[in-house]
Amino acid sequence: MKKLIVLALILAGGCRTEIKQVRAQSAVAFEPIAVRVVDVEIISATTTTPTLTCPTGMILVEGDFCPNVDQRCLRWVNDYANPSQQELRCLEFAPSRCLSTSRTHMRFCMDQYEAPNVSGANPVAMISWFDARRSCESQGRRLCNSNEWTFACEGEAILPYPYGDGLHRDSSACRIDHVTVTYNPARLANPATSADEARRSYEAVPSGFMNRCVSWAGIHDMTGNVDEWVENANSSNMLRAPFHSGLKGGWWGPVRTRCRPMTTVHSPSFVYYQIGYRCCANAT
C-alpha cells in the first residue's frame, strides 16, 4: 500500500471532490485548498519493450523456397533486331512446377527498395560487388544471397515475374525494356570520362516510382531499374566464372528481368553504369 495525495475543495454545506481540467498553455489562478491524505493501493503494470524483427526500412520475408523448378515459356518476344536474343524475354509462362522433393524454409529481412533504400531516391549505380558488400556491412547488414533474392521475388508460387499474375511480362509494370540512350564504351572505360558517361547513360527511375513493381513480399523494383549484386549461393569462386558475385533482376534495358535468372560472368570488382544493389539481414 502507498499513500496518494488527493486534493479536495472544501465547499460550504459539506465536502465533495470536484475535478477540474487545466490546460497547460493557460495561466490558472487556484483558490486555497485543503489537503486530505487517502490510502490507495497502487498496482504497477509490467511493461515489455517490443522486439523488432527487422531493422528500419527492411521487410520480413518468410516461407518455403523451392530450389529446383520447371518454368516453361509459352511465347517469346519477337526480337528480330537481335536474333541471338530471340529466346531471352518471355511474354507468357506456363504455371511453374517445383521439382525438388522438399522445400527450404527461409526467414530473413530485405531492404524494401534498391540502395540507398529510400522511396523516391535514385538507385545507386556504378558500384562493385566489393563496395556493395562493404556498404551493407557498414549498416550492420549484408548482401542478399541469390536464393534469398529469388524467393523474395517469386514467393512460394514460384512466379517468374513479381507483378500481376506473375506469368505475363508487362513492360509498363516495372522499369524494363526501356533504352533511349546509347552508351559509349570507350568513354565508360576511360577513368577521366566514366563518371560523366555513366550519368549520361543512366535511365533508372526513382525507387517506388513504378508502383505496380512490387513482389508478393512487398519488395519494390526487384526486376528492372538497376541490376542488383548478390552472393551466388552456388559458387564461392572469386577468380573465375561462375563467380560468387552474382547479379539478379536485370536492369532497365531489354533483358530477361525476371526472378530466377542470375548473371555470374562478372568479377567482384566489375563496375558498370546499370549495376546497383540492396541489402539483407538475419531476422531476429
Backbone as a ProteinNet text record, in pm:
[ID]
protein_1_A
[PRIMARY]
MKKLIVLALILAGGCRTEIKQVRAQSAVAFEPIAVRVVDVEIISATTTTPTLTCPTGMILVEGDFCPNVDQRCLRWVNDYANPSQQELRCLEFAPSRCLSTSRTHMRFCMDQYEAPNVSGANPVAMISWFDARRSCESQGRRLCNSNEWTFACEGEAILPYPYGDGLHRDSSACRIDHVTVTYNPARLANPATSADEARRSYEAVPSGFMNRCVSWAGIHDMTGNVDEWVENANSSNMLRAPFHSGLKGGWWGPVRTRCRPMTTVHSPSFVYYQIGYRCCANAT
[TERTIARY]
84.3	0	87	51	123.4	24.8	73.3	-10.6	-25.9	-147	-171.5	-239.7	-187.1	-243.8	-357.7	-475.4	-593.6	-630.4	-649	-683.6	-834.2	-895.1	-1040.5	-1072.7	-1168.5	-1215	-1319.7	-1298.6	-1394.1	-1500.5	-1619.2	-1726.2	-1824.9	-1897.6	-1998.6	-2107.9	-2155	-2263.1	-2212.4	-2084.5	-2034.2	-1913.3	-1848.9	-1726.8	-1758.8	-1710.9	-1718.3	-1595.6	-1561.6	-1442.7	-1483.8	-1424.7	-1454.2	-1328.1	-1338.5	-1223	-1224.7	-1118.5	-1108.3	-1001.4	-1029.8	-932.5	-855.9	-725.1	-639.3	-558.3	-563.8	-485.2	-345.5	-244.1	-106.7	-69.7	-137.6	-99.6	-151.7	-254.3	-319.1	-267.8	-258.2	-224.8	-353.2	-354.8	-475.6	-449.1	-540.4	-528.8	-607.1	-540.8	-606	-649.6	-769.5	-816.3	-743.9	-733.8	-672.1	-745.2	-670.6	-730.3	-689.9	-772	-736.9	-685.2	-590.2	-527.6	-570.3	-618.1	-657.6	-580.3	-524.2	-444.4	-531.2	-531.1	-612.4	-521.6	-547.4	-471.4	-524	-435.1	-472.4	-372	-420.7	-332	-294	-165.2	-116.6	-63	-116.6	-71.9	13	139.2	228.7	218	196.4	184.3	322.6	339.8	465.8	465.6	565.2	573.7	684	662.8	763.7	799.7	925.2	971.9	956.3	883.4	865.1	997.9	1012.7	1134.1	1115.6	1206.6	1198.8	1246.4	1166.5	1205.5	1307.9	1289.5	1380	1420.4	1540.4	1580.7	1487.9	1489	1406	1434.4	1327.4	1342.3	1352	1348.6	1357.2	1224.3	1200.4	1076.1	1109.5	1028.1	1046.7	997	1080.4	1044	1052.7	943.2	942.9	856.2	904.1	828.4	919.2	867.1	939.2	982.5	1112.7	1176	1197.6	1163.5	1187.1	1317.1	1419.8	1548.3	1546.1	1470.4	1472.8	1332.3	1317.3	1184.1	1181	1061.9	1037.7	953.3	1008.9	936.7	944.3	830	824.8	762.6	838.1	788.8	695	577.9	481.5	496.6	539	554.9	674.7	764.6	881.4	857.3	931.5	930.2	997.4	934.7	994.3	1095	1218.8	1325.2	1403	1344.7	1408.2	1536.8	1552	1673.9	1792.1	1762.5	1867.8	1833.5	1852.3	1813.4	1877.3	1999.1	2066.5	1998	1915.1	1844.4	1695.2	1660.2	1519.4	1451.9	1518.6	1461.7	1524.9	1506.9	1562.7	1452.1	1353.5	1243.5	1114.1	1056.4	936.3	811.3	714.9	589	490.5	494.2	398	458	444	490.3	372.4	396.8	303.5	322.2	224.3	242.1	367.6	441.8	567.2	540.6	638.8	630	755.5	739.6	854.1	899.4	1025.5	1079.5	1154.5	1180.2	1253.8	1164	1224.4	1147.6	1107.5	1180.1	1145.3	1183.8	1120.9	1149.6	1233.5	1298.7	1384.8	1315	1297.5	1231.8	1328.2	1276.5	1356.7	1288.9	1372	1322.9	1435.9	1417.7	1523.2	1460.9	1542.2	1497	1561.6	1487.4	1539.4	1500.7	1592.4	1561.2	1437.4	1349.4	1227.2	1257.2	1362.8	1399.1	1546.5	1583.7	1723.9	1801.6	1929.7	2012.3	2005.7	1986.1	2004.8	1883.7	1789.7	1672.5	1585.9	1559.3	1475.1	1373.6	1246.9	1143	1162.1	1163.6	1179.9	1323	1419.2	1561	1604.7	1700.9	1755.7	1843.8	1827.7	1911.5	2060.2	2142.7	2288.1	2328.3	2427.5	2482	2632.6	2697.4	2843.4	2913.6	2877.5	2936.9	2978.8	3092.2	3140.8	3073.8	3087.4	3035.7	3103.8	3235.5	3309.9	3256.2	3233.6	3185.7	3040.7	2960.5	2822.6	2820.2	2902.4	2909.9	2957.3	3058.4	3111	3004.5	2924.5	2818.7	2714.5	2673.4	2575	2631.2	2755.2	2815.6	2831.5	2852.5	2866.1	2734.2	2622.8	2491.1	2447.1	2537.8	2501.5	2419	2429.2	2353	2450.3	2401.7	2486.3	2422.6	2498.4	2438.7	2345.5	2239.2	2149.3	2219.2	2189.1	2236.3	2133	2173.9	2089	1957.3	1956.9	1831.9	1734.5	1786.2	1700.3	1636.6	1719.8	1671.6	1561.6	1586.1	1488.7	1357.1	1364.5	1241.7	1163.2	1232.1	1162.9	1091.4	1140.7	1082	966.2	987.1	889	790.9	830.3	743.4	723.9	636.4	610.3	539.8	476.8	409	508.1	635.2	743.2	709.2	665.1	623.7	745.2	746.3	858.7	872.7	760.9	761.7	698.2	744.6	694	569.4	508.6	392.7	278.5	159.1	44.3	17.6	-12	-34.4	96.2	208.9	340.4	381.3	290.7	318.6	335.4	291	293.6	387.4	473.6	565.7	487.9	518.7	448	549.2	580.6	681.7	635.4	505.5	455.8	453	479.4	474	605.4	716.4	848.9	930.6	1042.1	1130	1213	1152.4	1218.5	1195.8	1275.5	1259.4	1264.2	1346.5	1349.5	1493.8	1531.1	1662.2	1645.9	1679.1	1674.1	1811.8	1906.7	2041.6	2138.4	2221.2	2325.8	2455	2504.9	2624.6	2749.3	2854.5	2981.9	3080.6	3113.4	3201	3338	3393.2	3525.7	3523.4	3419.3	3409.1	3381.4	3307.4	3276.9	3402	3491.1	3613.1	3724.4	3713.9	3816.8	3790.8	3884.3	3863.5	3832	3880.3	3858.4	3715.4	3646.8	3512.1	3404.8	3444.5	3349.9	3233	3259.7	3151.9	3051.4	3101	3012.4	2931.2	2995.8	2925.2	2820.2	2851.2	2754.9	2631.3	2652.5	2539.2	2455.1	2521.9	2451	2368.7	2417.8	2353.4	2248.7	2243	2157.1	2009.7	1928	1785.1	1697.5	1751.9	1669.3	1572.8	1465.5	1367.2	1378.4	1328.6	1335.2	1267.4	1321.4	1267.8	1120.5	1039	896.8	813.3	877.7	804.4	709.8	755.2	671.6	590.9	473.2	402.4	340.3	344.5	298.6	413.8	535.3	654.2	688.5	601.6	613.8	591.2	680.8	666.6	564.2	532.8	437.6	477.9	610.1	660.5	658.5	625.8	625.5	757.3	842.9	972.4	956.7	1008.3	991.1	1107.2	1073.6	1172.4	1271.1	1221.1	1311.7	1354.6	1268	1308.4	1317.1	1424.6	1444.2	1504.6	1501.8	1562.6	1714	1773.5	1916.7	1937.1	2041.7	2083.2	2132.4	2115.7	2149.4	2251.7	2360.6	2462.3	2406.5	2440.8	2407.8	2527.5	2521.8	2618.9	2562.8	2632.2	2589.7	2595.4	2479.9	2473.6	2532.5	2557	2605.1	2751.9	2821.5	2963.2	3034.2	3156	3239.2	3360.4	3361.8	3478.6	3484.3	3594.7	3612.8	3705.6	3760.4	3862.3	3816.3	3714.9	3666.9	3518.6	3456.4	3312.2	3287.1	3173.1	3071.6	3120.4	3115.8	3167.9	3072.5	3130.7	3048.9	2966.2	3015.8	2944.5	2841.5	2714	2607.1	2525.9	2453.2	2363.8	2223	2125.9	1987.9	1894.8	1788.9	1679.6	1687.3	1807.9	1822.4	1814.8	1818.2	1817.1	1706.9	1715.7	1604.7	1601.4	1703.5	1711.7	1634.4	1641.7	1568.6	1639.7	1635.3	1699.9	1596.2	1639.6	1544.7	1452.9	1507.5	1432.5	1318.4	1355.6	1259.7	1327.5	1255.8	1302.2	1415.5	1412.5	1507.8	1647.6	1661.7	1795.3	1895.2	2023.6	2131.7	2250.7	2313.3	2434.8	2554.7	2643	2755.4	2890.4	2895.3	3018.9	3100.9	3055.4	3128.3	3198.8	3324.9	3405.3	3357.2	3397.9	3353.9	3399.1	3500	3549	3484	3396.8	3332.6	3239.2	3243.4	3159.9	3096.9	2966.8	2903.2	2787.7	2742.6	2650.1	2509.7	2475.6	2340.4	2339.8	2451.3	2462.5	2452.8	2358.9	2340.7	2334.5	2255	2244.7	2134	2104.1	2022.8	2074.5	2039	2092.6	1989.5	2038.2	1956.9	2012.3	1941.1	1985.4	1914.8	1973.2	1907.7	1791.8	1679.6	1565.1	1587.8	1543.4	1558.7	1435.8
-120.1	0	124	224.9	350.8	463.3	581.7	696.8	777.5	815.6	901.6	1026	1143.7	1270.8	1309	1328.9	1367.1	1508	1593.2	1731.8	1747.4	1801.8	1818.9	1962.5	2018.5	2153.2	2141.9	2220.7	2220.1	2324.7	2280	2369.6	2387.1	2501	2526.2	2422.1	2378.8	2280.4	2139.4	2117.1	1980.5	1971.1	1852.8	1832.2	1744	1784.6	1695.8	1721	1622.5	1632.8	1680.9	1788.7	1843.4	1833.3	1773.1	1755.9	1865.6	1938.6	2046.2	2012.2	2039.5	2018.7	2147.8	2139	2255.9	2242.9	2340.4	2340.3	2393.3	2320.7	2356.9	2491.7	2530.3	2652.7	2777.4	2761	2875.9	2898.1	3024.4	3055.4	3046.7	2968.2	2945.4	2986	3065.9	3104.7	3006	2943.9	2843.8	2906.3	2867.5	2905.8	2821.8	2871.7	2789.9	2656.4	2550.8	2417.4	2349.3	2256	2170.8	2039.3	1979.7	1856.7	1741.2	1635.1	1516.6	1397.4	1317	1200.9	1076.4	1003.4	882.7	765.2	650.7	530.2	468.7	449	389.2	280.8	167.1	59.2	81.1	86.1	108.5	-22.7	-62.8	-185.7	-146.2	-183.8	-148.7	-253.1	-203.3	-294.2	-326.7	-448.4	-489.5	-449.6	-371.8	-327.8	-403.2	-432.4	-500.7	-415.5	-414.8	-341	-429.6	-383.3	-467.5	-496.7	-619.1	-660.3	-643.4	-573.4	-553.2	-678.5	-727	-843.2	-805.4	-688.2	-640.2	-496.3	-455.4	-315.6	-222.9	-96.9	2.8	3.9	7.9	11.4	-124.6	-229.4	-365.7	-437.9	-539.4	-617.2	-763.1	-824.3	-965.5	-1049.9	-1142.4	-1236.3	-1376.8	-1449.5	-1582.6	-1677.8	-1799.6	-1900.5	-2013.4	-2101.7	-2221.3	-2208.5	-2214.7	-2193.2	-2326	-2328.1	-2446.9	-2428.8	-2509.3	-2492.1	-2523.3	-2624.5	-2671.1	-2661.5	-2581.9	-2559.2	-2583.5	-2602.6	-2609.2	-2488.2	-2401.5	-2284.6	-2286.6	-2304.2	-2321.3	-2198.4	-2137.5	-2020.3	-2063.4	-1998.8	-2028.4	-1934.9	-1809.8	-1711.4	-1621.4	-1611.4	-1524.9	-1391.5	-1289.6	-1161.2	-1180.1	-1132.4	-1142	-1028.8	-1056.6	-956	-978.7	-931.9	-954.7	-875.1	-767.8	-687.7	-759.2	-851.4	-925.5	-1074.3	-1141.5	-1282.5	-1371.8	-1338.4	-1421.2	-1412.2	-1309.8	-1291.1	-1321.6	-1396.3	-1425.2	-1491.3	-1588.1	-1657.7	-1604	-1474.1	-1408.2	-1351.4	-1287.6	-1224.4	-1300.3	-1352.8	-1435	-1352.4	-1358.6	-1285.4	-1358.7	-1492.4	-1569.6	-1703.1	-1735.3	-1862.5	-1953.5	-2084	-2180.7	-2177.6	-2223.5	-2227.7	-2306.5	-2255.7	-2318.9	-2446.1	-2537.2	-2660.6	-2674.3	-2711.6	-2738.1	-2881.8	-2898.9	-3031.9	-3090.3	-3009.7	-3056.1	-3145.1	-3243.7	-3333.4	-3264.1	-3159.9	-3082.7	-2936.4	-2849.4	-2706.1	-2663	-2548.6	-2494.2	-2375.7	-2384	-2272	-2154	-2035.5	-1913.7	-1810.3	-1735	-1624.7	-1523	-1408.2	-1306.8	-1170.5	-1066.6	-929.5	-878.1	-795.3	-739.7	-592.8	-513.1	-372.2	-362	-269.5	-253	-196.9	-117	-54	-80.8	-58.1	-65.5	44.3	18	116.6	251.2	359.8	374.3	337.3	260.9	212.3	327.4	422	536.6	555.4	556.4	580.1	717.1	720.2	845.9	881.7	806.6	832.4	752.9	807.1	733.8	620.1	499.2	387.4	412	365.2	372.7	287	333.7	256	279.4	209.7	218.5	178.1	61.3	13.5	-131.8	-167.9	-305.4	-391.8	-522.5	-615.7	-593.2	-570.3	-545.9	-423.2	-314.6	-191.3	-204.9	-279.7	-303.8	-383.3	-484.9	-564.5	-479.2	-396.5	-309.6	-210.6	-159.3	-65.3	-132.2	-253	-325.2	-353.4	-398.7	-432.9	-310.2	-192.9	-70.5	-32.6	-90.1	-65.4	-179.2	-274.1	-390.9	-490.5	-484.3	-573.3	-652.5	-714.1	-793.9	-797.4	-841.7	-865.7	-986.8	-984	-1099.4	-1213.4	-1337.2	-1446.1	-1468.7	-1536.7	-1547.4	-1618.9	-1716.9	-1787.5	-1698	-1618.4	-1523.7	-1425.7	-1372.1	-1274.7	-1337.4	-1458.9	-1527.4	-1547.7	-1593.5	-1620.7	-1492.9	-1384.2	-1257.1	-1208.3	-1248.7	-1208.6	-1300.3	-1431.4	-1525.4	-1583.1	-1593.4	-1649.7	-1800.4	-1854.5	-1998.5	-2043.3	-1948.4	-1981.5	-1993.3	-1960.6	-1971.6	-1890.6	-1769.3	-1686.8	-1631.7	-1639.4	-1584.3	-1432.9	-1362.1	-1216.4	-1175.6	-1067	-1028.4	-941.1	-920.8	-831.4	-904.5	-846.7	-904.3	-1047.3	-1133.7	-1274.9	-1352.5	-1284.2	-1346.1	-1429.3	-1446.2	-1531.4	-1451.9	-1325.2	-1244.5	-1125.2	-1106.9	-993.9	-865.7	-760.3	-633.7	-519.6	-460.2	-354.3	-226.1	-216.8	-97.3	-113.8	-234.9	-259.7	-223.5	-259.7	-231.3	-154.4	-100.7	-26.1	-126.9	-181.3	-280.6	-243.9	-305.7	-288.1	-140.2	-63.9	80.7	127.5	158.7	216.7	325	447.3	556.9	618.8	583	638.2	526.5	548.6	452.5	494.8	409.4	447.7	430.7	502.6	498.8	414.4	291.8	203.1	263.8	336.9	396	502.1	586	688.8	625.8	516.5	449.7	382.6	336.2	268.3	365.4	489.1	589.5	652.3	639.4	696.3	846.4	917	1061.5	1096.6	1003.5	1033.9	935.8	833.2	726.9	778.3	863.6	913.6	995.5	1078.8	1161.1	1074.8	972.3	884.2	799.8	758.4	681.3	765.5	892.4	981.5	1003.2	1018	1041.7	920.2	801	676.7	625.2	684.3	635.5	661.4	553.8	567.5	496	473	417.9	525.7	483	576.5	573.3	675.5	675.7	552.7	505.1	386.6	406.8	306.7	312.4	384.8	443.6	518.1	426.7	304.9	206	132.8	186.3	138.3	-0.9	-58.9	-197.9	-296.6	-243.7	-330.3	-368.7	-450	-489.4	-640.4	-709.1	-854.3	-889.4	-1017.8	-1068.5	-1028	-1010.4	-978.8	-829.6	-748	-603.5	-537.1	-606.5	-552.1	-485.3	-364.5	-285.9	-304.9	-295.1	-286	-403.7	-523.8	-638.7	-674.1	-652.7	-674.5	-539.4	-522.2	-396	-288.6	-166.7	-48.7	-65.4	-116.1	-147.1	-293.9	-351.9	-487.3	-487.4	-597.9	-599.5	-708.6	-665.1	-760	-851.8	-980.4	-1078.7	-1170.5	-1251.6	-1358.9	-1484.7	-1534.7	-1654.7	-1773.2	-1828.7	-1938.8	-2067.5	-2072.3	-2195.2	-2190.5	-2082.2	-2071.8	-1983.7	-2024.4	-1943.9	-1888.3	-1905.5	-1867	-1716.3	-1654.6	-1511	-1478.4	-1582.2	-1559.9	-1592.8	-1675.1	-1708.5	-1745.1	-1737.8	-1767.2	-1917.8	-1954.6	-1866.9	-1806.1	-1674.6	-1603.8	-1612.1	-1589.4	-1576.2	-1447.3	-1352.8	-1225.9	-1243.6	-1245	-1261.5	-1135	-1124.8	-1011.1	-1064.6	-1006.5	-1052.5	-938.9	-977.3	-884.6	-811.3	-803.9	-728.9	-578.8	-503.7	-358	-302.4	-172.9	-111.2	-148.5	-215.5	-248.9	-374.7	-415.1	-532	-663.7	-702.6	-826.3	-913.3	-1020.9	-1119.8	-1062	-987.4	-918.9	-1003.6	-1116.9	-1199	-1256.2	-1333.8	-1370.6	-1472.3	-1573.4	-1684.2	-1658.7	-1598.9	-1590	-1512.1	-1546.6	-1474.4	-1466.8	-1350.9	-1332.4	-1358.8	-1449.7	-1489.1	-1473.6	-1393.5	-1381.1	-1257.7	-1177.9	-1056.7	-1075.1	-1036.5	-1049.5	-951.8	-971.9	-883.4	-737.8	-713.3	-576.1	-506.6	-577.3	-521.7	-406.3	-300.2	-181.8	-144	-111.1	-64.5	28.9	102.6	212.8	170.1	42	-2.9	-99.1	-108.8	-206.5	-138.5	-187.9	-138.5	-255.7	-240.2	-346.3	-314.8	-409.7	-387.8	-481.4	-459.6	-537.1	-631.6	-734.3	-824.1	-827.6	-893.3	-910.3	-1031.3	-1088.7	-1200.1	-1146.5	-1213.8	-1172.4	-1214.6	-1131.9	-1163.6	-1236.7
0	0	0	-81.6	-85	-63.7	-20.2	4.1	-122.5	-155	-269.8	-218.6	-250.2	-204.4	-294.9	-238.8	-313.8	-273.4	-371.4	-345.9	-355.8	-250.6	-248.3	-211.2	-273.1	-240.5	-129.8	-22.8	87.6	57.7	29.4	-9.6	104.9	105.8	209.2	201.4	319	324.8	317	319	314.5	225.5	225.5	146.6	28.1	-88.2	-205.1	-291.1	-376.4	-461.8	-598.7	-644.7	-777.6	-861.5	-980.1	-1067.7	-1171.6	-1181.3	-1278.9	-1382.1	-1509.9	-1617	-1637.6	-1635.2	-1650.2	-1777.2	-1860.9	-1984.1	-1953.7	-2002.2	-1971.4	-2030.4	-2138.8	-2206.4	-2133	-2048.2	-1986.2	-1844.7	-1805.2	-1666.1	-1585.1	-1477.7	-1399	-1254.2	-1191.4	-1050.9	-966.3	-866.1	-781.1	-650.3	-599.9	-467.3	-362.6	-237.7	-131.6	-117.8	-94	-83.7	45.1	85.9	199.9	145.8	215	168.8	257.9	196.9	271.8	218.3	304.5	264.5	267.4	157.9	146.4	113.5	177.7	145.4	16.2	-79.9	-208.7	-243	-288.7	-332	-477.6	-504.3	-640.6	-696.1	-809.6	-875.6	-994.7	-995.8	-1105.7	-1215.8	-1339.5	-1454.3	-1508.5	-1553	-1614.2	-1761.1	-1802.1	-1942	-2012.3	-2140.7	-2221.4	-2341.6	-2375.8	-2493	-2615.6	-2718.6	-2837.6	-2905.9	-2952.7	-3021.7	-3171.8	-3235	-3378.6	-3451	-3545.5	-3624	-3729	-3791.5	-3895.6	-3866.1	-3908.4	-3893.7	-3972.2	-3936.7	-4004.8	-4154.3	-4233.6	-4378.9	-4444.1	-4363.6	-4416.3	-4394.1	-4473.9	-4467	-4438.3	-4350.9	-4320.4	-4437.6	-4481.9	-4588.6	-4528.7	-4534.7	-4473.5	-4555.1	-4572.6	-4644.7	-4688.7	-4773.5	-4816.6	-4961.9	-4982.9	-5114.1	-5185.3	-5315.1	-5398.4	-5476.2	-5449.1	-5517	-5667.1	-5705	-5844.7	-5904	-6009.6	-6065.5	-6216.1	-6265.9	-6410.1	-6448.8	-6533	-6582.9	-6735.2	-6797.7	-6943.5	-7009.2	-7100.7	-7172.6	-7285.7	-7292.6	-7398.6	-7518.3	-7492.6	-7601	-7572.4	-7670.4	-7657.5	-7728.3	-7683.7	-7754.2	-7889.5	-7997.7	-8130.9	-8149.4	-8113.7	-8123.4	-8252.6	-8362.6	-8492.5	-8509.5	-8435.2	-8444.7	-8379.3	-8286.6	-8217.4	-8218.3	-8331.2	-8342.9	-8237.1	-8194.3	-8095	-7958.7	-7940	-7813.4	-7827.1	-7929.4	-7956	-7836.5	-7775.4	-7660.4	-7531.8	-7512.9	-7395	-7307.9	-7371.7	-7298.1	-7325.3	-7220.4	-7233.9	-7207.6	-7299.8	-7283.6	-7193.2	-7197.5	-7117.8	-7075.9	-6948.4	-6894.3	-6860.9	-6870	-6813	-6660.9	-6583.6	-6437.8	-6399.5	-6302.6	-6259.9	-6179.8	-6184.5	-6106	-6020.8	-5894.9	-5807.4	-5830.2	-5868	-5895.6	-5776.7	-5674.4	-5556.7	-5470.4	-5407	-5320	-5189.7	-5152.7	-5033.2	-5055.1	-4979.9	-4988.4	-4868.6	-4883.7	-4778.4	-4712.9	-4581.4	-4512.1	-4502.5	-4531.7	-4527	-4438	-4366.5	-4282.7	-4271.8	-4334.8	-4338.5	-4363.1	-4353.4	-4378	-4506.9	-4581	-4706.3	-4717.1	-4772.9	-4797.8	-4885.9	-4853.2	-4931.8	-5070.4	-5080.6	-5207.5	-5238.8	-5363.4	-5401.2	-5328.1	-5301.4	-5230.4	-5302.4	-5225.6	-5079.9	-4995	-5050	-4976.9	-4926.5	-5014.9	-4982.2	-5094.6	-5061	-5161.2	-5224.7	-5358.8	-5430.5	-5462.2	-5409.4	-5437.7	-5559.7	-5635.2	-5748.5	-5697.8	-5752.4	-5708.7	-5737.6	-5647.2	-5664.5	-5783.7	-5860.1	-5972.1	-5978.8	-6070.6	-6086.6	-5956.7	-5905.7	-5780.6	-5797.3	-5740.7	-5749.2	-5643	-5658.2	-5558.4	-5424.2	-5427.9	-5303.8	-5229.9	-5303.2	-5239.6	-5193	-5268.2	-5226.5	-5095.9	-5087.6	-4964.7	-4846.9	-4873.3	-4767.7	-4718.9	-4811.5	-4775	-4685.9	-4721.8	-4640.1	-4500.7	-4494.3	-4365.9	-4276.9	-4336.2	-4257.2	-4188.8	-4237.7	-4179	-4087.1	-4062.9	-3983.8	-4062.6	-4194.3	-4282.4	-4368.6	-4474.3	-4562.9	-4700.1	-4798.4	-4929	-4920.5	-4996.9	-5002.7	-5075.5	-5037.8	-5122.5	-5232.8	-5336.4	-5455.9	-5429.1	-5340.2	-5310.1	-5233.4	-5141.6	-5070.6	-5168.7	-5257.8	-5355.3	-5441.6	-5489.8	-5575.2	-5501.5	-5376.5	-5302.4	-5273	-5241.4	-5216	-5341	-5457.1	-5584.9	-5625.4	-5617.7	-5673.4	-5572.9	-5445.8	-5343.6	-5356	-5274.5	-5275.9	-5403.1	-5474	-5600.1	-5716.1	-5692.2	-5791.3	-5918	-5902.6	-6015.5	-6090.6	-6221.9	-6298.8	-6283.9	-6272.3	-6259.1	-6126.8	-6065.1	-5933.1	-5935.5	-6051.3	-6063.9	-6135.4	-6128.6	-6199.3	-6155.5	-6253.4	-6220.3	-6212.6	-6239.5	-6229	-6348.1	-6446.2	-6562.2	-6691	-6692	-6813.4	-6798.2	-6895	-6894.6	-6922.5	-6846.1	-6860.3	-6849.6	-6964.2	-6967.6	-6900.5	-6868.7	-6801.3	-6649.4	-6599.5	-6455.1	-6386.8	-6448.9	-6394.8	-6497.9	-6455.8	-6546.8	-6626.5	-6732.2	-6817.4	-6964.8	-7052.4	-7197.7	-7238.2	-7171.1	-7195.3	-7213.3	-7336.2	-7363.6	-7469.1	-7432.7	-7530.3	-7550.6	-7464	-7471.5	-7505.9	-7606.5	-7641.9	-7574	-7485.5	-7411.2	-7496.9	-7459.1	-7529.6	-7448.4	-7493	-7415.2	-7387.2	-7484.7	-7466.1	-7355.9	-7355.3	-7251.8	-7114.6	-7114.6	-6988.4	-6931.1	-7018.8	-6974.1	-6935.9	-6980.4	-6952.9	-6815.9	-6721.5	-6587.6	-6589.5	-6691	-6697	-6737.9	-6805.3	-6856.3	-6808.3	-6733.5	-6697.1	-6613.2	-6516.5	-6430.7	-6511.5	-6600.2	-6682.8	-6778.9	-6836.3	-6929.4	-6857.1	-6734.6	-6656.8	-6625.6	-6591	-6564.4	-6689.9	-6803.3	-6928.9	-6970.2	-6940.3	-6984	-6885.4	-6769.5	-6660.4	-6692.3	-6692	-6721.2	-6617.8	-6500.4	-6393	-6344.5	-6279.1	-6222.5	-6069.9	-6000.3	-5853.7	-5793.4	-5685.9	-5617.8	-5581.6	-5614.9	-5584.6	-5688.2	-5789.6	-5892.9	-5970.1	-6000.9	-6068.8	-5960.8	-5928.6	-5810	-5824	-5943.4	-5959.8	-5955.7	-5948.8	-5948.2	-5804.5	-5745.2	-5604.4	-5594.3	-5528.2	-5515.4	-5408.2	-5399.2	-5300.1	-5158.1	-5134.8	-5000.5	-4971	-5071.7	-5051.3	-5086.5	-5161.8	-5203	-5340.5	-5353.9	-5476.2	-5574.5	-5703.1	-5812.4	-5815	-5794.7	-5796.6	-5937.7	-6034.7	-6173.9	-6242.9	-6320.5	-6390.1	-6301.5	-6352.1	-6289.2	-6284.7	-6175.3	-6179.5	-6144.2	-6203	-6169	-6024.3	-5952.5	-5810.3	-5777.5	-5710.9	-5666.6	-5557.8	-5566.8	-5463	-5443.6	-5339.7	-5322	-5387.1	-5486.8	-5557.1	-5461.3	-5427.4	-5330.9	-5386.9	-5517.2	-5581.2	-5618.7	-5582.1	-5615.8	-5514.1	-5475.3	-5386	-5459.6	-5592.4	-5672.8	-5693.4	-5653.8	-5671	-5787.5	-5854	-5956.3	-6097.3	-6112.6	-6247.2	-6241.4	-6358.7	-6367.6	-6355.1	-6297.7	-6239.1	-6107.5	-6098.9	-5982.8	-5863.6	-5746.7	-5625.4	-5631.5	-5707.6	-5726.8	-5838.1	-5801.6	-5899.8	-5914.2	-6025.1	-6049.7	-6073.5	-6002.8	-6011.1	-6052.6	-6124.4	-6154.2	-6285.9	-6344.6	-6468.3	-6444.8	-6554.4	-6544.4	-6632.8	-6667.4	-6742.1	-6890.1	-6939.7	-7081.8	-7120	-7246.7	-7297.8	-7265.4	-7138.4	-7093	-7021.9	-6959.4	-6905.3	-6797.6	-6705.7	-6599.6	-6540.7	-6485.7	-6412	-6287.9	-6208.9	-6075.6	-6071.1	-6154.9	-6143.9	-6201.2	-6318.9	-6380.7	-6295.8	-6313.6	-6246.8	-6341.8	-6348.8	-6428.2	-6338	-6380.7	-6295.2	-6365.6	-6472.5	-6551.3	-6513.9	-6415.3	-6378.4	-6244.5	-6240.1	-6118.6	-6011.6	-5887.1	-5778.8	-5794.2	-5875.7	-5894.7	-6014.3	-6084.8	-6203.8	-6166.6	-6246.5	-6224.9	-6358.4	-6355.9	-6478.7	-6445	-6546.8	-6523.6	-6481.4	-6496.2	-6461.3	-6342.5	-6269.2	-6159.9	-6023.8	-5941.7	-5805.9	-5708.4	-5602.4	-5502.1	-5402	-5317.7	-5196.8	-5090.7	-4965.1	-4854.8	-4794.1	-4726	-4647.7	-4504.9	-4415.8	-4277.1	-4219.3	-4115	-4046.5	-3962.8	-3964.6	-3884.2	-3739	-3645.7	-3504.1	-3452.8
[MASK]
++++++++++++++++++++++++++++++++++++++++++++++++++++++++++++++++++++++++++++++++++++++++++++++++++++++++++++++++++++++++++++++++++++++++++++++++++++++++++++++++++++++++++++++++++++++++++++++++++++++++++++++++++++++++++++++++++++++++++++++++++++++++++++++++++++++++++++++++++++++++++++

